[in-house]
C-alpha cells in the first residue's frame, strides 16, 4: 500500500456506512459533506476498491465495503484504546491530560446529576483537571465522543441509535424523576404534583425540535404514547434561563424536564405521578478508556448513588424496558419495569 491509512479516513467510512447518507455522516463527524466525500474517495483509491454504490437517491455498501466495516471498527477500537492509555498519563508520576466532560445542560440546579457528580469528582481528584462544557444533549455529545473531541458525557444512553450505542460504553448513574415545566400562568401550574392523566388536552413539549437531544425526545414520545397523551409541535428549543422563560410564556405548552432542575423566572416545575416516570442518566464514554478523571467521575457517581439510592426504583414508576435492562445489568437484579 503506498500510503498509511489516516484514522480520519476510516472514521469517515464507518460513519457513512452506518448512516448510508453522506450528509448525515458529515453532521455526525462535524465536517463538511464535500470533505467527507473526498475522504471516502481517497480511501477507495488507497484500497483499490469501491466501498459504496452511489445513486442520486441512495448510498449502499458494496461487498468490499461490507467486508471492510467490521475490521475497521476493530482497528478504530484498538486505536482509541491506545490513545486513551497514552492520554491517561502513561507512566508513574505522569500528569494526566485534562478530561473534557459535557454536562448536557447550560444551567445549574440544586440537584442536577452531572453537576453533583462533577463537584465530588473534582474534590476527589484535586491534582487533575476536569473541564466541563455544555454541548446540548447526548445525541450531539455522542458524535463528539466518537470523533475524539470529547471524553465523557451524561444522558439517556438507551435513546441513542443502535450503531452509536455499539461504539460507546456507559455506566448507569441515576434514575431521575420526570416533571413538566410551564409558565406560572398555565391552568395546571398551581398543582403540587400532576397525574399523567391530567395532561390530557395539554400537548407536551418533548424538545422534538432539537436534533442534539433526540434521546430525550424518544423518551418523551414513548411516555406520552403509552399513556394516551399528545406531543406538542416541535419548536426550536431555548438556551438559558431567560430564553426558557420567554419560550414557555410564548408557546404555552408544558415542557418535559426533570425534578431538581434550575428555577426559571415566571415558571414552575411540577413532578409527574401515577405513574412516576423516570429517566436513566448514564455516564457515557468510549470503550477502553483508562483516564483517571473518568475513574474519578465513575467513583463519584457510585458513591452518591449508594448514599442516596440513585438507582432505586420508586413504587409505581414507569421506565422504558431498554433503560430498565441497563439498570438491571448494573445491579445484577431483574427490574420490575414496564414499557
Secondary structure in CASP SS format (residue, H / E / C, confidence):
PFRMAT SS
TARGET T0000
AUTHOR 0000-0000-0000
METHOD secondary structure of the structure
MODEL  1
X C 1.00
X C 1.00
X C 1.00
X C 1.00
X C 1.00
X C 1.00
X H 1.00
X H 1.00
X H 1.00
X H 1.00
X H 1.00
X H 1.00
X H 1.00
X H 1.00
X H 1.00
X H 1.00
X H 1.00
X H 1.00
X H 1.00
X C 1.00
X C 1.00
X H 1.00
X H 1.00
X H 1.00
X H 1.00
X H 1.00
X H 1.00
X H 1.00
X H 1.00
X C 1.00
X C 1.00
X C 1.00
X H 1.00
X H 1.00
X H 1.00
X H 1.00
X H 1.00
X H 1.00
X H 1.00
X H 1.00
X H 1.00
X H 1.00
X H 1.00
X H 1.00
X H 1.00
X H 1.00
X H 1.00
X C 1.00
X C 1.00
X C 1.00
X C 1.00
X E 1.00
X E 1.00
X E 1.00
X C 1.00
X C 1.00
X C 1.00
X C 1.00
X E 1.00
X E 1.00
X E 1.00
X C 1.00
X H 1.00
X H 1.00
X H 1.00
X H 1.00
X H 1.00
X H 1.00
X H 1.00
X H 1.00
X H 1.00
X H 1.00
X H 1.00
X H 1.00
X H 1.00
X H 1.00
X H 1.00
X H 1.00
X H 1.00
X H 1.00
X H 1.00
X H 1.00
X H 1.00
X H 1.00
X H 1.00
X H 1.00
X H 1.00
X C 1.00
X C 1.00
X C 1.00
X C 1.00
X C 1.00
X C 1.00
X C 1.00
X C 1.00
X C 1.00
X C 1.00
X C 1.00
X E 1.00
X E 1.00
X E 1.00
X E 1.00
X C 1.00
X C 1.00
X C 1.00
X C 1.00
X C 1.00
X C 1.00
X C 1.00
X C 1.00
X C 1.00
X C 1.00
X H 1.00
X H 1.00
X H 1.00
X H 1.00
X H 1.00
X H 1.00
X H 1.00
X H 1.00
X H 1.00
X H 1.00
X H 1.00
X H 1.00
X C 1.00
X C 1.00
X C 1.00
X C 1.00
X C 1.00
X E 1.00
X E 1.00
X E 1.00
X E 1.00
X C 1.00
X C 1.00
X C 1.00
X C 1.00
X H 1.00
X H 1.00
X H 1.00
X H 1.00
X H 1.00
X H 1.00
X H 1.00
X H 1.00
X H 1.00
X C 1.00
X C 1.00
X C 1.00
X C 1.00
X C 1.00
X E 1.00
X E 1.00
X E 1.00
X E 1.00
X C 1.00
X H 1.00
X H 1.00
X H 1.00
X C 1.00
X C 1.00
X H 1.00
X H 1.00
X H 1.00
X H 1.00
X C 1.00
X C 1.00
X E 1.00
X E 1.00
X E 1.00
X E 1.00
X E 1.00
X E 1.00
X E 1.00
X E 1.00
X E 1.00
X E 1.00
X E 1.00
X E 1.00
X E 1.00
X E 1.00
X E 1.00
X E 1.00
X C 1.00
X C 1.00
X C 1.00
X C 1.00
X C 1.00
X C 1.00
X C 1.00
X C 1.00
X C 1.00
X E 1.00
X E 1.00
X E 1.00
X H 1.00
X H 1.00
X H 1.00
X H 1.00
X C 1.00
X C 1.00
X C 1.00
X C 1.00
X E 1.00
X E 1.00
X C 1.00
X C 1.00
X C 1.00
X C 1.00
X C 1.00
X H 1.00
X H 1.00
X H 1.00
X H 1.00
X H 1.00
X H 1.00
X H 1.00
X H 1.00
X H 1.00
X H 1.00
X H 1.00
X H 1.00
X H 1.00
X H 1.00
X H 1.00
X H 1.00
X C 1.00
X C 1.00
X C 1.00
X C 1.00
X E 1.00
X C 1.00
X C 1.00
X C 1.00
X C 1.00
X C 1.00
X C 1.00
X C 1.00
X C 1.00
X C 1.00
X H 1.00
X H 1.00
X H 1.00
X H 1.00
X H 1.00
X H 1.00
X H 1.00
X H 1.00
X H 1.00
X H 1.00
X H 1.00
X C 1.00
X C 1.00
X E 1.00
X E 1.00
X E 1.00
X E 1.00
X E 1.00
X C 1.00
X C 1.00
X C 1.00
X C 1.00
X C 1.00
X C 1.00
X C 1.00
X C 1.00
X E 1.00
X E 1.00
X E 1.00
X E 1.00
X E 1.00
X E 1.00
X E 1.00
X C 1.00
X C 1.00
X E 1.00
X E 1.00
X E 1.00
X E 1.00
X E 1.00
X E 1.00
X E 1.00
X E 1.00
X E 1.00
X E 1.00
X E 1.00
X C 1.00
X C 1.00
X C 1.00
X C 1.00
X C 1.00
X H 1.00
X H 1.00
X H 1.00
X H 1.00
X H 1.00
X H 1.00
X H 1.00
X H 1.00
X H 1.00
X H 1.00
X H 1.00
X H 1.00
X H 1.00
X H 1.00
X H 1.00
X H 1.00
X H 1.00
X C 1.00
X C 1.00
X C 1.00
X C 1.00
X C 1.00
X C 1.00
X C 1.00
X C 1.00
X E 1.00
X E 1.00
X C 1.00
X C 1.00
X H 1.00
X H 1.00
X H 1.00
X H 1.00
X H 1.00
X H 1.00
X H 1.00
X H 1.00
X H 1.00
X H 1.00
X H 1.00
X C 1.00
X C 1.00
X C 1.00
X C 1.00
X C 1.00
X C 1.00
X C 1.00
X C 1.00
END
